[in-house]
Structures are given as structure tokens and as C-alpha cells.
Amino acid sequence: MTDNTNGTEQPDERVPKRVIGTPPPGTPMLGEEESTEVLKVPGVSLQDPRTAKKGERLAALCFTVTFLAGIGFIASYVAFQVGDLDSTGVSNLALGGTLTLALLGLAVGIVVWVRMVMPKYNLVQERHAMASDEEVRSEVGETFMQGAQESGITKRPLLRRTLLLATAPLGLAPLVLLKDLGPLPETKLRHTVWDPKQHGGKELRLVVEGSGQPIRAADFNSPGGLLSVVPEGYEHDLNALSKATLILINLRPEEIKSGTNKNWTHNGIVAYSKICTHVGCPAALYEQSTHHILCPCHQSTFDATDGARVIFGPAARPLPQLPIGVDGQGYLVAKGDFPVPVGPSFWERGDAEAEVREKGGQV
Amino acid sequence: MSTGPVPKPIAGTSSFIDDRIGAGNFLKRNLRKIFPDHWSFLLGEIALYSFIILLLTGTFLTFWYKPGMNHVVYDGSYEPLKGILMSEAYASSLNISFDVRGGLLMRQMHHWAALLFIAGMMVHMLRVFFTGAYRKPRELNWIIGVLLLTLALAEGLTGYSLPDDLLSGAGLRITQGVAISLPLVGTYVSFFLFGGEYPGEDVMARFYSLHILLIPGILLALISAHMILMWVQKHTQMPGKGRTNKNVVGAPFYPAFMAKAGAYFLFTFAVIAGLATFAQINPIWAFGPYTPADISAGSQPDFYMGFLEGSLRIMPAWEINVLGYTLPLSVIIPALVPMGIIMTGLALYPFLEQWVTGDRREHHIADRPRNNPHRTAIGMSAITFYGVLWLLGANDELSAFFHISLYTTTWFGRIAVFLGPALAYAITYRMCLGLQRNDAAILGHGVESGVIKRLPHGEFIEVHVPPADDIAAHMRGKEAIPTIAAAPDGEGIPPKGLRGPIGRLRAKMSETYGGEKIPIEEHHEEHPAISPADDDKSLTR
């Protein structure tokens, strides 16, 4: 390759006669070392020929398994269609099984080859310190300073400063470009679609999540009942749902404690935001006997009878209560928006509950 | 035996390449590059190969996945969800599972490979930590590794969200809840990430481009750098016979190591394919489409997010309101502090250790964990800290399975997260010293041979034999941990850098951390009674 020394041509029976254009046998291909007699190097101990022979056979068997499994994979692709759960399962099993077997066969075959056919190695190589010589270092340092001086960057401050000045706005440009990723928060987090003012004073009906049925107060009359409720007309608006989803609980009036605003209930029916005040998971679990609302994500627990105050877990605030009433036809409607922002706390939120109380309201 | 000429096609191709880029010099130096052998050196390779499998299976998934959040009516093959309104992302994920042959297999392989990728990185990192393989000159590679782990978590988080099923949506919701709780910038971060209010219609497309382009691009670049540095600096080796700080002992890259690495890649591939075949993962069709109004009980993130989930769960409800602003400590502390402690601690450890020991030498022989008891104890206490948080990420499952009250598990976590690491530290430290003593005993007195001998005066003794050469060499590879010279000079003035409170602390830490706790003394006097009996020298050395 690099140095094609016309070495002596060794008449070796096992080596085929030289083909024109190829280097003679015994020619070092990659420099001088390890050209011949590789296998007599100290640290390289050859396998016993019987082991090697056995290894060859074993590896060949493994490779054959891979060959067959590979064919099986292609056949499975053609033979098994997907669609329902069962057929997809069968296809997955066939494709995955053959693929696994094919890969495993190849892997085991190569390991057998390495361990039984290849020699055992215990070679030694020297390490060299990572650091360059002192000489090299100082030379590089000199070159660097020489280049810096030649370029004039050290002695021409005008050049240097205007260059820095020039790049500053360019560096900011990508950040500026990201501004349109989203609108500013403004007061969006403080309102939900329940607010009648958003609909010209129309009070939205509470409908059952999933079915979309409006709820007649008279029909939801068994104490201990629970419904997951969404605003009518917003059943599939995820942005609206992520703030406006409610849990509707029917309590016996005597169970309701002072934390709950009784004016906002209707015959013992009370509506709380379903969005946990911790990080926003739906607080979906309700224990009838204790009236505890539990968020399955981080187990914040709220007392439904007492304004959904926190009784355990990482949530710091109660689930906000929604003022509800009934419309002319007896269906439950929202009489107003939540008094405070729903969902997880955020920096600009402040102590919204205290502010409401200051104004004489109840949370 | 002659090696014979290089076959013509190979010789021709290599000549072509060498003529143009001079590859011969590189190959001359590197074809027989020596790689030391130890099972623990293969852990990082699991991560490397999983990454390759992630790229392959991930590319397959992109051919069908659509990162759309507009609502479509599902019209695919999976009967139970037909006619249901869902996001295009979820519908296309269902299509990959039910309408593309091999799609489910590739999806499950991708998910399993992701778990194995991160698990592989973690155990590799622990191996590097406990053996001190991060020491000079490998600090840069260690930091690259910490970056890789952080990025891999982000990569996992973005990928986990893409199917847009109910379970992944819960994860996304928690992510948003954490983002919005950040002081000062929280609402802006959330609105910019989601293109407005949560969940909006943009986040899938954004996560998708992060997940398939930006983060994997950086991962690929950093992994390449990681490999190049490993190659240039040569791998560390375990202490042993003939192994010094100045050499590498092992098998050559070509052919043995190359073949072994190839086989190992195939093994990883086979395990991932096998898991994807026989162990179902993330059956998205069972969860249904995402809606912020619903959740299923027992929602668990993938294992690598478990520690964050656990820290959120055990945090007490702290929130501060000052001057009209809110600081939701019950979110930002658990979301940022454990991760911050772990990642910052990892990144700084090599430098802190250097500062404490004053050791600026190059190290190429790996430490046995017992031989640096304080480091090992710190590592174990970090594992315990992480492990408690991780366990508590599934406290609802634990509570249900062991019939313990849910709140009891939370309180257990709140206490164990502080007590556990301290306990782990003390126990590990003692165990390390015990193991060192054991080594010293083996080198000093030999191994019990099981041969009972009766001495002329009637005493029975068990004959000890010297340990096997390789084991003895492995044990003798221990060296004392350096300390900074802290002793005051003749006039009672401590050395520069060790004055003042920080300097004194440093001196104190150095003294505690370093030194030789249990020196190996090879006193040849076996057993007082056996020395005179010289009839059995071969057994008693």
C-alpha cells in the first residue's frame, strides 16, 4: 500500500501464487510492525486447534440460525397482517421473535468466534502523558501571540471594540425571533369560560363530561354523588377544559362547613375546580365516606365539605369553588367565574384569596 | 506462519483512501489499539448501542407520526376507539401501532431502548464514579457525560409526550405546572412553550422538533466527542498484574475488541427486540386520547422521571406570598433542588476531590471502590437520596401493594430522604474499611486452604496459602489517597491556602478524605506456630 517494497517472494505452498497488481506475500501493508508472524507475538496465545474447530462449527450453527430467523422475519411480515388487537399481537410476536432470534444468533456466533477461534490476548501498550512538552507549549504560545499581533487585534482598539459592538445585536437576534412563540400571559390565567361576562351575561350550563348532558338539579339529588362537569359548548376545547373542568358533589346541607360558600351551592350541590392547585392534574378521586378529594398525581387531598381546603399533600391552596345556581328550566348553571385563578400557582398570582376576602367576599 | 497478502479488493480500496487522506498512519497506530477488559467497562456501551437503536427505530416512527394537535375523528383499525375525537398525534400513534406492520414492534423497541439508554448511562456513570475514572485527565469527558445524562432526560421527556395519550398528557400537564411555577418567568415560559394557554395547539410540533432534531443532534455530537476523548486518552484499567499507570493491558481493537463490541451491540439489540416482543410497554390504545379533564389513578412516569415525581409527592405544602407575588415552594423546590443537587454535584465532584486531596496527577488505574471509602460513601448516599425519591414516585403503588396508609408512605419519604443518605454513608464507610481489612488479611496471612495440620507439639492449625497471583496483584493495586500537607511550619503558621476558615476546612477535609485507612502489611510471618515447621514451605510460602 504505502511502501510497496519488493520483498522476497516466499515459496509457500499455502499461499496462492502472486496475482499481478497485488503486493507480494509478506509485504508489510501498514508499516513495518506486525507484518508477519503476528500470532507468535508475546501476549497472544493461540487457541487449541480442537477448540477452534469446535468454535467454528458452533459459530456456523449460530449464523445459520440467524439466516433462518431472518427469512422468518420477512415471511412473518408477509404472512401476518395487523389491525385488531389480536392480529397485531400475533404480528408483533412473529416479527419480534424472529428479529430477536436473528440478532441473538449473530451475537452469540460472534462471541463464540472471539472466545473459541480468536487467540487470547494480553497485549501491552505504553501510555504517554496527555500534556504536550514544555517546548511545544511555549512555541504554540509564541505563535499565538505573533498571530494576534499580526492581525492587529491587540493594538487596534477601534477594530476590536466595533467588532464586539457589531456582534452584540446579532447575538440577541435569535432570542428576539423567539418572541412570537406565544402571546403574553396578561390576565388570561385569571378567567375561565364560566364567566358570564364573556358571553354577554349568558350563564353557561354545567354538562356531564363525556356525554354532554346538562344536569337538572332535581336529578342530581343523592348525597355522596359525584360528577365530572364541563361547560356547555366547550366539551372539546382543551384550553377551556384545562381551567374550567369541575367536580360536582352532592353533600347533605348539614355536612357543609364554613369553608364552603353556601350561597354558591344549590341544595347541597357544590362545584369545585377539578384542576389541582399543585401542578394542575385533575383531582379526580373522591372518597364518599370522608368527602375527601384526592389528586392521583401527587396525592394532594382536599376536604369537600370545607371549601376543599388542603388536608394533606403538596398543594398549598384549596380548590376554588364555582358559584352555581339553576336556570329557568332547572338546569345547573354557573352564576359567575371562579373568584380566584384556578390551577397551579404562578408568580403573578399573588394571594388572590386574601384579596377576595379584603373586598368582603368569600373564597 | 505468514499472514499472506491483503486481498485485492481491500488493498485497492485502502490504497485509494490512503493516497487521498493518508489513513495508513492512523490505522498503523490504531488498528491494534489495546482495550482493557472488565465487565464494568461494558456498561456505557449499553447506552451507546441503545442510542443507535433509538436513532434507527425513531427514524422509522417519523415516517408515520404526525405531530398535530388538531382534532380528528379516529378511523383506523382499532375498533374500540373508532369515531372518537382525538388529536392527530394520538391517531397517528395508533396507526403506527395497528396499521403499520412492525409499527408496534418499532414503537415498543423505541420505548424500551429509551429506558435502556438512560439506565445504561446511569450505571456507567456510577461505575466511573465509584472507580474514580473521572479523575485527571478525564474530567472533561465526565462533564460531557453529565451533559449527556441531562439531555437524555429532556429527550425522554419530550418523546414521552408525543403520543398524546391520556397518560403522556398527565406528564405534560405536570411539566407545565412546574414551568408555570417558576418565579418571575414562569407564566412566560409556559405561554411561549405552549403557544398560549395550556395545552394549546403547538406543543406537539415543538416537542417533536426538539425530540427528533435538536436534542438528538446535540446528543450525537456529545457522544462522538465522548468516544473521541475516550479513544485519545485510552481507557482506564483495573489494577492487576503487569498493569501500571503508564500502560494499557488488554485485547487489540482489531480483531478481538471490534468483534466483541459488535457482538455486544447485537446483544443489546436482541434484548431490546426481545423486550419489545414479550414485554408490553406503554399500550397507548388502552389510555385513550388526552383531555385535561381526566386522569387515571396510578399514573407513573417512565422510571428516569420517577425521582422528580417522588420529590413532588413528599414535599409539604409551602407557598410564600410577598408583595403580591407568589413563590410556590411546594413545586419549585422538589422540581429543581434534587435535580440541581445531583447534576451539579456530579459535575463538580472531580474538581472538589482535587481541591480536597490536592492531587493533580494523571490517573489511569481505576480505584476499587473500597479503597476510597469516603468517595464510595458519598456515592452510596447519593444513590440512597435518589432511590428514596424514586421509590416515593410510586408511593401510591407501594401503599396499595403493601397495604400501608398512603400518608404513612409520604411521611416515611419525608424522613427517609434525609436519614437514608446519612445512614448509607455510615454503613458504606464501615463496609469499605471492612473490605480493606479483608484484603490486608488476605495479603498478610494468605487464604485459608482448608488443610488442617497437626504440629509436632500437638497443636492443630489451618494452613494458609498465598493468594493467586492475579488476585494479589489486583489487591496490591491500591494506593494511599493523597492529602494536602496541612501541618504548620516551624513557626506554627499553616501553609498558604490553608489559612482562614475555608482553608482550615479544606485541611480538615483533606485529612479525613485522604490517607491510608488500612495499610497493607505483608508480614511473612504466617502463623507463629507454622514458621518453624519448614517441611511444608510450598503451602506456607
Chai-1 contact restraints between the chains, C-beta under 6 A:
chainA,res_idxA,chainB,res_idxB,connection_type,confidence,min_distance_angstrom,max_distance_angstrom,comment,restraint_id
A,M1,B,S14,contact,1.0,0.0,6.0,A-B,restraint_1
A,M1,B,S15,contact,1.0,0.0,6.0,A-B,restraint_2
A,M1,B,D18,contact,1.0,0.0,6.0,A-B,restraint_3
A,T2,B,G24,contact,1.0,0.0,6.0,A-B,restraint_4
A,D12,B,S2,contact,1.0,0.0,6.0,A-B,restraint_5
A,V15,B,G4,contact,1.0,0.0,6.0,A-B,restraint_6
A,T22,B,P5,contact,1.0,0.0,6.0,A-B,restraint_7
A,T22,B,K8,contact,1.0,0.0,6.0,A-B,restraint_8
A,P23,B,P5,contact,1.0,0.0,6.0,A-B,restraint_9
A,P25,B,G4,contact,1.0,0.0,6.0,A-B,restraint_10
A,P25,B,P5,contact,1.0,0.0,6.0,A-B,restraint_11
A,G26,B,S2,contact,1.0,0.0,6.0,A-B,restraint_12
A,M29,B,V6,contact,1.0,0.0,6.0,A-B,restraint_13
A,L30,B,G24,contact,1.0,0.0,6.0,A-B,restraint_14
A,L30,B,L27,contact,1.0,0.0,6.0,A-B,restraint_15
A,L30,B,K28,contact,1.0,0.0,6.0,A-B,restraint_16
A,G31,B,K28,contact,1.0,0.0,6.0,A-B,restraint_17
A,T36,B,S2,contact,1.0,0.0,6.0,A-B,restraint_18
A,T36,B,T3,contact,1.0,0.0,6.0,A-B,restraint_19
A,V38,B,T3,contact,1.0,0.0,6.0,A-B,restraint_20
A,Y77,B,R101,contact,1.0,0.0,6.0,A-B,restraint_21
A,V82,B,F98,contact,1.0,0.0,6.0,A-B,restraint_22
A,V82,B,R101,contact,1.0,0.0,6.0,A-B,restraint_23
A,G83,B,S77,contact,1.0,0.0,6.0,A-B,restraint_24
A,T88,B,F98,contact,1.0,0.0,6.0,A-B,restraint_25
A,T88,B,L104,contact,1.0,0.0,6.0,A-B,restraint_26
A,N92,B,L104,contact,1.0,0.0,6.0,A-B,restraint_27
A,N92,B,L105,contact,1.0,0.0,6.0,A-B,restraint_28
A,L95,B,G102,contact,1.0,0.0,6.0,A-B,restraint_29
A,L95,B,L105,contact,1.0,0.0,6.0,A-B,restraint_30
A,G96,B,L105,contact,1.0,0.0,6.0,A-B,restraint_31
A,G96,B,A273,contact,1.0,0.0,6.0,A-B,restraint_32
A,G96,B,A276,contact,1.0,0.0,6.0,A-B,restraint_33
A,G96,B,T277,contact,1.0,0.0,6.0,A-B,restraint_34
A,G97,B,T277,contact,1.0,0.0,6.0,A-B,restraint_35
A,L99,B,A273,contact,1.0,0.0,6.0,A-B,restraint_36
A,T100,B,A270,contact,1.0,0.0,6.0,A-B,restraint_37
A,T100,B,A273,contact,1.0,0.0,6.0,A-B,restraint_38
A,T100,B,G274,contact,1.0,0.0,6.0,A-B,restraint_39
A,T100,B,T277,contact,1.0,0.0,6.0,A-B,restraint_40
A,L103,B,L266,contact,1.0,0.0,6.0,A-B,restraint_41
A,L103,B,F269,contact,1.0,0.0,6.0,A-B,restraint_42
A,L103,B,A270,contact,1.0,0.0,6.0,A-B,restraint_43
A,L103,B,A273,contact,1.0,0.0,6.0,A-B,restraint_44
A,L104,B,A270,contact,1.0,0.0,6.0,A-B,restraint_45
A,L106,B,L266,contact,1.0,0.0,6.0,A-B,restraint_46
A,A107,B,A263,contact,1.0,0.0,6.0,A-B,restraint_47
A,A107,B,L266,contact,1.0,0.0,6.0,A-B,restraint_48
A,A107,B,F267,contact,1.0,0.0,6.0,A-B,restraint_49
A,A107,B,A270,contact,1.0,0.0,6.0,A-B,restraint_50
A,I110,B,A259,contact,1.0,0.0,6.0,A-B,restraint_51
A,I110,B,G262,contact,1.0,0.0,6.0,A-B,restraint_52
A,I110,B,A263,contact,1.0,0.0,6.0,A-B,restraint_53
A,V111,B,A263,contact,1.0,0.0,6.0,A-B,restraint_54
A,V114,B,A256,contact,1.0,0.0,6.0,A-B,restraint_55
A,V114,B,A259,contact,1.0,0.0,6.0,A-B,restraint_56
A,V114,B,K260,contact,1.0,0.0,6.0,A-B,restraint_57
A,M118,B,A256,contact,1.0,0.0,6.0,A-B,restraint_58
A,Y121,B,A251,contact,1.0,0.0,6.0,A-B,restraint_59
A,Y121,B,A256,contact,1.0,0.0,6.0,A-B,restraint_60
A,L123,B,I34,contact,1.0,0.0,6.0,A-B,restraint_61
A,L123,B,P252,contact,1.0,0.0,6.0,A-B,restraint_62
A,V124,B,N247,contact,1.0,0.0,6.0,A-B,restraint_63
A,V124,B,V249,contact,1.0,0.0,6.0,A-B,restraint_64
A,Q125,B,I34,contact,1.0,0.0,6.0,A-B,restraint_65
A,Q125,B,V248,contact,1.0,0.0,6.0,A-B,restraint_66
A,E126,B,N247,contact,1.0,0.0,6.0,A-B,restraint_67
A,R127,B,K234,contact,1.0,0.0,6.0,A-B,restraint_68
A,R127,B,K246,contact,1.0,0.0,6.0,A-B,restraint_69
A,R127,B,N247,contact,1.0,0.0,6.0,A-B,restraint_70
A,R127,B,H364,contact,1.0,0.0,6.0,A-B,restraint_71
A,M130,B,P137,contact,1.0,0.0,6.0,A-B,restraint_72
A,L181,B,F192,contact,1.0,0.0,6.0,A-B,restraint_73
A,G182,B,F191,contact,1.0,0.0,6.0,A-B,restraint_74
A,G182,B,F192,contact,1.0,0.0,6.0,A-B,restraint_75
A,G182,B,G195,contact,1.0,0.0,6.0,A-B,restraint_76
A,G182,B,G196,contact,1.0,0.0,6.0,A-B,restraint_77
A,P183,B,G196,contact,1.0,0.0,6.0,A-B,restraint_78
A,P185,B,T187,contact,1.0,0.0,6.0,A-B,restraint_79
A,P185,B,F191,contact,1.0,0.0,6.0,A-B,restraint_80
A,K188,B,E197,contact,1.0,0.0,6.0,A-B,restraint_81
A,E209,B,A293,contact,1.0,0.0,6.0,A-B,restraint_82
A,H236,B,L85,contact,1.0,0.0,6.0,A-B,restraint_83
A,L238,B,P199,contact,1.0,0.0,6.0,A-B,restraint_84
A,L238,B,P292,contact,1.0,0.0,6.0,A-B,restraint_85
A,N239,B,E197,contact,1.0,0.0,6.0,A-B,restraint_86
A,L241,B,P292,contact,1.0,0.0,6.0,A-B,restraint_87
A,L241,B,A293,contact,1.0,0.0,6.0,A-B,restraint_88
A,S242,B,Y198,contact,1.0,0.0,6.0,A-B,restraint_89
A,S242,B,P292,contact,1.0,0.0,6.0,A-B,restraint_90
A,T245,B,A293,contact,1.0,0.0,6.0,A-B,restraint_91
A,V279,B,I174,contact,1.0,0.0,6.0,A-B,restraint_92
A,V279,B,G177,contact,1.0,0.0,6.0,A-B,restraint_93
A,G280,B,R173,contact,1.0,0.0,6.0,A-B,restraint_94
A,G280,B,G177,contact,1.0,0.0,6.0,A-B,restraint_95
A,C281,B,R173,contact,1.0,0.0,6.0,A-B,restraint_96
A,C281,B,I295,contact,1.0,0.0,6.0,A-B,restraint_97
A,P282,B,A293,contact,1.0,0.0,6.0,A-B,restraint_98
A,P282,B,D294,contact,1.0,0.0,6.0,A-B,restraint_99
A,P282,B,I295,contact,1.0,0.0,6.0,A-B,restraint_100
A,A284,B,I295,contact,1.0,0.0,6.0,A-B,restraint_101
A,P296,B,I295,contact,1.0,0.0,6.0,A-B,restraint_102
A,P296,B,A297,contact,1.0,0.0,6.0,A-B,restraint_103
A,H298,B,L312,contact,1.0,0.0,6.0,A-B,restraint_104
A,H298,B,R313,contact,1.0,0.0,6.0,A-B,restraint_105
A,V310,B,A317,contact,1.0,0.0,6.0,A-B,restraint_106
A,F312,B,Y407,contact,1.0,0.0,6.0,A-B,restraint_107
A,P314,B,M315,contact,1.0,0.0,6.0,A-B,restraint_108
A,P314,B,A317,contact,1.0,0.0,6.0,A-B,restraint_109
A,P314,B,S330,contact,1.0,0.0,6.0,A-B,restraint_110
A,A315,B,A317,contact,1.0,0.0,6.0,A-B,restraint_111
A,A316,B,A317,contact,1.0,0.0,6.0,A-B,restraint_112
A,A316,B,E319,contact,1.0,0.0,6.0,A-B,restraint_113
A,A316,B,S330,contact,1.0,0.0,6.0,A-B,restraint_114
A,P344,B,G177,contact,1.0,0.0,6.0,A-B,restraint_115
A,P344,B,I180,contact,1.0,0.0,6.0,A-B,restraint_116
A,P344,B,S181,contact,1.0,0.0,6.0,A-B,restraint_117
A,S345,B,S181,contact,1.0,0.0,6.0,A-B,restraint_118
A,S345,B,T326,contact,1.0,0.0,6.0,A-B,restraint_119
A,S345,B,P328,contact,1.0,0.0,6.0,A-B,restraint_120
A,F346,B,I180,contact,1.0,0.0,6.0,A-B,restraint_121
A,F346,B,G186,contact,1.0,0.0,6.0,A-B,restraint_122
A,F346,B,T187,contact,1.0,0.0,6.0,A-B,restraint_123
A,W347,B,P183,contact,1.0,0.0,6.0,A-B,restraint_124
A,W347,B,L184,contact,1.0,0.0,6.0,A-B,restraint_125
A,W347,B,G186,contact,1.0,0.0,6.0,A-B,restraint_126
A,W347,B,Y325,contact,1.0,0.0,6.0,A-B,restraint_127
A,W347,B,T326,contact,1.0,0.0,6.0,A-B,restraint_128
A,R349,B,T326,contact,1.0,0.0,6.0,A-B,restraint_129
A,G350,B,G324,contact,1.0,0.0,6.0,A-B,restraint_130
A,G350,B,Y325,contact,1.0,0.0,6.0,A-B,restraint_131
A,G350,B,T326,contact,1.0,0.0,6.0,A-B,restraint_132
A,D351,B,N321,contact,1.0,0.0,6.0,A-B,restraint_133
